[in-house]
Amino acid sequence: MTHQMTLSPRAWAELMLLSLIWGASFLSIRVALDEIGPLTAVAHRVFWAMLILWGYIWIKGLGVPRKPQIWCAFLMMGLLNNVIPFSLMAWGQLHIESGLTSILNAATAVFGVIIAAMFFADERLTARKILGVSIGFLGVCTAIGLDALLSFDLRSMSQIAVIMGTVSYACAGVWARKMLRDLPPQVAAAGMVTGASLIMVPLAYAIEGAFDFSLTMRTWTAVGYYAVIATAVAYLLYYRVLAMAGSGNLMLCTLLVAPIAIVLGAVFLGETLGVQAYAGFTLLALGLIILDGRLIPGQHRLRGT
């Protein structure tokens, strides 16, 4: 049994930077959606990120996988971790606030615990995990609101779409552990967005039409931010923080992203969230803290180190 890794000042700084980058991604995606469709927005995101990540791998001299089964795994990983969640969340942001999207996105960790327990013996549900998942799930239901769960208007459907995106993220975590664990993480990330691009570019073209490159500077800035900074650079930064801080401390990032997105949505988009959204996030955050376990006496182990 190992002890919780202590975050160095550098690890703290990079953890905060990663949280800020991902928190701002919700704003940039919403800005881009004013001019382009959600599928086109996602196609831009994975395609440009793919070029940058392979460029990084070439510069670093990392090997490129040759086995067909690995590329099939990349295709599935791209579907589960990019195509499905990115598309559902981008569509959802057309009808709900970016801040609310970020709150619901935090449920990824809750569903991740449930799905991991279904596939891995060392991820079984303990009493603490069941409590954390239960409170987290209550937080999600509170943020969405009972009325949304009982109606099927665009707003409620959009919130459900975002939740389904988090379930897909959670499935991607299981897939990555089973199929991609022996690869350098940078190569796995590049392969993933390549698989996503092979699906997303033709899908966006077929449904939303030919890509328009005569976009406003505002839209291109938003696309550049979420594709280059919030996807390609963020993936590389994520693995740096993971190496320095351990997977347990990355739970902090999940808690920090939503408040950042809420503030940016309020300042730049004039968004306001209802009391139930904040109450839901409070419960969800409490559930994540319980899942993390570091504030509970006797719970000092670190996962992933």
C-alpha positions as CSV (number, residue, x, y, z in Angstrom):
1,M,0.0,0.0,0.0
2,T,1.5,3.3,-1.1
3,H,0.9,6.7,0.3
4,Q,-0.8,9.6,-1.6
5,M,1.8,11.5,-3.6
6,T,2.5,15.0,-2.5
7,L,2.1,17.6,-5.2
8,S,5.2,19.7,-5.8
9,P,4.7,23.4,-6.7
10,R,5.5,22.5,-10.4
11,A,2.9,19.7,-10.3
12,W,0.3,22.0,-8.8
13,A,1.0,24.7,-11.4
14,E,0.7,22.3,-14.3
15,L,-2.5,20.7,-12.7
16,M,-4.0,24.2,-12.5
17,L,-2.9,25.0,-16.0
18,L,-4.6,21.8,-17.3
19,S,-7.8,22.6,-15.4
20,L,-7.8,26.1,-16.9
21,I,-7.2,24.8,-20.4
22,W,-10.0,22.2,-20.2
23,G,-12.3,24.7,-18.4
24,A,-11.9,27.2,-21.2
25,S,-12.6,24.5,-23.9
26,F,-16.3,24.7,-23.1
27,L,-16.4,28.4,-23.9
28,S,-14.3,28.0,-27.1
29,I,-16.6,25.2,-28.4
30,R,-19.7,27.2,-27.8
31,V,-18.2,30.2,-29.6
32,A,-17.4,28.0,-32.7
33,L,-20.9,26.6,-32.7
34,D,-22.2,30.1,-33.6
35,E,-20.8,29.5,-37.1
36,I,-20.2,25.8,-37.7
37,G,-22.2,22.7,-36.9
38,P,-21.4,20.4,-33.9
39,L,-20.0,17.6,-36.1
40,T,-17.9,19.9,-38.1
41,A,-16.6,21.4,-34.9
42,V,-15.6,18.0,-33.6
43,A,-14.0,17.1,-37.0
44,H,-11.8,20.2,-36.7
45,R,-10.9,19.3,-33.2
46,V,-9.6,15.8,-33.9
47,F,-8.1,16.4,-37.3
48,W,-5.8,19.3,-36.3
49,A,-4.9,17.6,-33.0
50,M,-3.9,14.5,-35.0
51,L,-1.5,16.4,-37.1
52,I,0.1,18.1,-34.1
53,L,0.4,14.9,-32.0
54,W,2.0,12.9,-34.9
55,G,4.4,15.9,-35.4
56,Y,5.4,15.6,-31.8
57,I,5.9,11.9,-32.1
58,W,8.1,12.4,-35.2
59,I,10.2,15.0,-33.4
60,K,10.6,12.8,-30.4
61,G,11.5,9.8,-32.5
62,L,8.8,7.6,-31.0
63,G,7.8,4.4,-32.9
64,V,4.7,4.1,-34.9
65,P,2.6,0.9,-34.3
66,R,2.4,-1.5,-37.2
67,K,0.0,-4.2,-36.0
68,P,-3.5,-4.0,-37.5
69,Q,-5.1,-5.0,-34.2
70,I,-3.5,-1.9,-32.6
71,W,-5.0,0.4,-35.3
72,C,-8.4,-1.3,-34.8
73,A,-8.0,-0.5,-31.1
74,F,-7.2,3.1,-32.0
75,L,-10.4,3.3,-34.1
76,M,-12.5,2.1,-31.2
77,M,-10.7,4.3,-28.7
78,G,-11.3,7.3,-31.0
79,L,-15.0,6.4,-31.2
80,L,-15.5,6.0,-27.5
81,N,-13.2,8.9,-26.3
82,N,-13.7,11.5,-29.0
83,V,-16.4,10.9,-31.6
84,I,-19.3,10.0,-29.3
85,P,-18.6,12.2,-26.3
86,F,-17.4,15.2,-28.3
87,S,-20.3,15.1,-30.7
88,L,-23.0,14.6,-28.0
89,M,-21.5,17.4,-25.9
90,A,-21.1,19.8,-28.8
91,W,-24.7,19.2,-29.8
92,G,-25.8,19.6,-26.2
93,Q,-24.1,23.0,-25.9
94,L,-26.4,24.3,-28.6
95,H,-29.2,24.1,-26.1
96,I,-27.7,24.3,-22.6
97,E,-25.1,26.6,-20.9
98,S,-21.4,25.8,-21.3
99,G,-21.1,25.9,-17.4
100,L,-23.9,23.3,-17.0
101,T,-22.2,21.1,-19.7
102,S,-19.0,21.2,-17.6
103,I,-20.8,20.3,-14.4
104,L,-22.4,17.2,-16.1
105,N,-19.0,16.4,-17.7
106,A,-17.6,15.9,-14.2
107,A,-19.8,12.8,-13.9
108,T,-17.3,11.0,-16.0
109,A,-15.4,9.9,-12.8
110,V,-18.6,8.6,-11.3
111,F,-19.5,6.4,-14.3
112,G,-15.8,5.5,-14.6
113,V,-15.9,3.8,-11.2
114,I,-19.0,1.8,-12.0
115,I,-17.9,0.6,-15.4
116,A,-14.3,-0.2,-14.3
117,A,-15.8,-2.4,-11.5
118,M,-17.7,-4.4,-14.1
119,F,-14.5,-5.3,-16.0
120,F,-11.6,-5.3,-13.5
121,A,-11.3,-7.4,-10.4
122,D,-9.0,-4.8,-8.8
123,E,-11.6,-2.1,-9.3
124,R,-14.4,-3.7,-7.2
125,L,-17.0,-1.5,-5.6
126,T,-16.2,-0.9,-1.9
127,A,-18.5,0.7,0.6
128,R,-16.7,4.0,0.1
129,K,-17.0,3.8,-3.7
130,I,-20.7,3.0,-3.5
131,L,-21.3,6.0,-1.2
132,G,-19.3,8.3,-3.5
133,V,-21.0,7.0,-6.6
134,S,-24.5,7.3,-5.0
135,I,-23.9,10.9,-3.9
136,G,-22.3,11.8,-7.3
137,F,-25.3,10.3,-9.1
138,L,-27.6,12.3,-6.9
139,G,-25.7,15.4,-7.8
140,V,-26.1,14.7,-11.5
141,C,-29.9,14.2,-11.1
142,T,-30.1,17.4,-9.0
143,A,-28.2,19.5,-11.6
144,I,-30.4,18.2,-14.4
145,G,-33.6,18.5,-12.4
146,L,-36.5,16.2,-12.0
147,D,-38.5,18.1,-14.6
148,A,-35.8,17.4,-17.2
149,L,-35.9,13.7,-16.4
150,L,-39.6,13.6,-17.0
151,S,-39.8,15.7,-20.1
152,F,-38.2,15.4,-23.6
153,D,-37.7,18.9,-24.8
154,L,-34.5,20.0,-26.4
155,R,-33.0,21.2,-23.2
156,S,-33.6,18.0,-21.3
157,M,-32.4,15.9,-24.2
158,S,-29.3,18.0,-24.4
159,Q,-28.5,17.3,-20.8
160,I,-29.1,13.6,-21.3
161,A,-26.8,13.7,-24.3
162,V,-24.0,15.2,-22.3
163,I,-24.5,12.5,-19.6
164,M,-24.3,9.8,-22.4
165,G,-21.1,11.4,-23.5
166,T,-19.6,10.9,-20.0
167,V,-20.6,7.2,-20.1
168,S,-18.8,6.9,-23.4
169,Y,-15.7,8.5,-21.7
170,A,-15.9,6.0,-18.9
171,C,-16.1,3.1,-21.4
172,A,-13.0,4.5,-23.2
173,G,-11.1,4.3,-19.9
174,V,-11.8,0.6,-19.7
175,W,-10.9,0.1,-23.4
176,A,-7.6,2.0,-23.0
177,R,-6.6,-0.1,-20.0
178,K,-7.4,-3.4,-21.8
179,M,-6.0,-2.6,-25.3
180,L,-3.6,0.3,-25.2
181,R,-1.7,0.0,-21.9
182,D,1.6,-1.2,-23.4
183,L,1.9,1.8,-25.7
184,P,3.6,5.1,-24.9
185,P,0.7,7.4,-23.9
186,Q,1.6,10.0,-26.5
187,V,1.4,7.4,-29.3
188,A,-1.9,6.1,-27.9
189,A,-3.3,9.7,-27.9
190,A,-2.2,10.3,-31.5
191,G,-3.6,6.9,-32.6
192,M,-6.9,7.7,-30.9
193,V,-7.4,11.1,-32.6
194,T,-6.4,9.5,-35.9
195,G,-9.1,6.9,-35.4
196,A,-11.5,9.6,-34.5
197,S,-10.6,11.7,-37.6
198,L,-11.2,8.7,-39.9
199,I,-14.7,8.5,-38.6
200,M,-15.5,12.2,-37.9
201,V,-14.3,13.9,-41.1
202,P,-16.4,11.9,-43.5
203,L,-19.3,11.8,-41.0
204,A,-19.4,15.6,-40.7
205,Y,-19.1,16.0,-44.5
206,A,-21.9,13.6,-45.1
207,I,-24.3,15.2,-42.6
208,E,-23.3,18.9,-42.4
209,G,-21.8,19.4,-45.9
210,A,-18.4,20.5,-47.2
211,F,-16.1,22.3,-44.8
212,D,-16.2,26.1,-45.0
213,F,-12.7,27.6,-44.5
214,S,-13.9,31.2,-44.9
215,L,-14.8,31.4,-41.2
216,T,-14.5,34.6,-39.1
217,M,-11.3,35.1,-37.1
218,R,-13.4,34.7,-34.0
219,T,-14.4,31.2,-35.0
220,W,-11.0,30.2,-36.2
221,T,-9.5,31.4,-32.9
222,A,-12.0,29.2,-31.0
223,V,-11.3,26.2,-33.3
224,G,-7.6,26.7,-32.9
225,Y,-7.9,26.9,-29.1
226,Y,-9.9,23.8,-28.6
227,A,-8.1,21.7,-31.3
228,V,-4.5,22.7,-30.6
229,I,-4.5,23.8,-27.0
230,A,-7.4,22.0,-25.3
231,T,-6.9,18.7,-27.2
232,A,-3.3,18.2,-28.6
233,V,-1.4,20.2,-26.0
234,A,-3.8,19.2,-23.2
235,Y,-3.2,15.5,-23.9
236,L,0.6,15.9,-23.7
237,L,0.2,18.0,-20.5
238,Y,-2.2,15.5,-19.0
239,Y,0.5,12.7,-19.2
240,R,3.1,15.0,-17.7
241,V,0.9,15.8,-14.7
242,L,0.0,12.1,-14.5
243,A,3.7,11.2,-14.2
244,M,4.4,13.9,-11.6
245,A,1.2,13.7,-9.5
246,G,-0.3,10.3,-10.0
247,S,-3.8,9.4,-11.1
248,G,-5.3,10.0,-7.7
249,N,-4.4,13.7,-7.8
250,L,-5.9,14.1,-11.2
251,M,-9.3,13.9,-9.5
252,L,-8.6,17.5,-8.5
253,C,-8.6,18.5,-12.1
254,T,-12.1,17.1,-12.5
255,L,-13.2,19.3,-9.6
256,L,-11.5,22.5,-10.9
257,V,-12.7,22.4,-14.5
258,A,-16.4,23.0,-13.9
259,P,-16.0,26.2,-11.8
260,I,-13.6,27.6,-14.4
261,A,-16.1,26.9,-17.2
262,I,-18.9,28.4,-15.2
263,V,-17.0,31.7,-14.6
264,L,-15.9,32.0,-18.2
265,G,-19.4,31.3,-19.4
266,A,-20.8,34.0,-17.1
267,V,-18.2,36.6,-18.1
268,F,-18.0,36.0,-21.9
269,L,-21.4,34.5,-22.7
270,G,-23.6,36.1,-20.0
271,E,-24.7,32.7,-18.8
272,T,-26.5,32.3,-15.5
273,L,-27.1,28.9,-13.9
274,G,-30.0,28.1,-11.5
275,V,-29.6,27.1,-7.9
276,Q,-30.2,23.5,-8.7
277,A,-27.1,23.4,-11.0
278,Y,-24.9,24.7,-8.2
279,A,-26.5,22.3,-5.7
280,G,-25.9,19.5,-8.1
281,F,-22.3,20.4,-8.6
282,T,-21.8,20.6,-4.8
283,L,-23.2,17.0,-4.4
284,L,-21.2,15.8,-7.3
285,A,-18.0,17.3,-5.9
286,L,-18.7,15.7,-2.6
287,G,-19.1,12.3,-4.3
288,L,-15.8,12.8,-6.1
289,I,-14.0,13.7,-2.9
290,I,-15.4,10.5,-1.3
291,L,-14.3,8.5,-4.3
292,D,-10.9,10.0,-4.1
293,G,-10.7,9.0,-0.4
294,R,-7.8,11.3,0.7
295,L,-9.9,13.2,3.1
296,I,-11.3,10.1,4.8
297,P,-9.2,8.8,7.7
298,G,-7.3,5.6,6.9
299,Q,-7.8,6.1,3.1
300,H,-4.2,6.9,2.0
301,R,-3.6,4.7,-1.0
302,L,-2.9,6.1,-4.4
303,R,-4.3,4.5,-7.5
304,G,-2.2,4.3,-10.5
305,T,1.3,4.6,-9.0
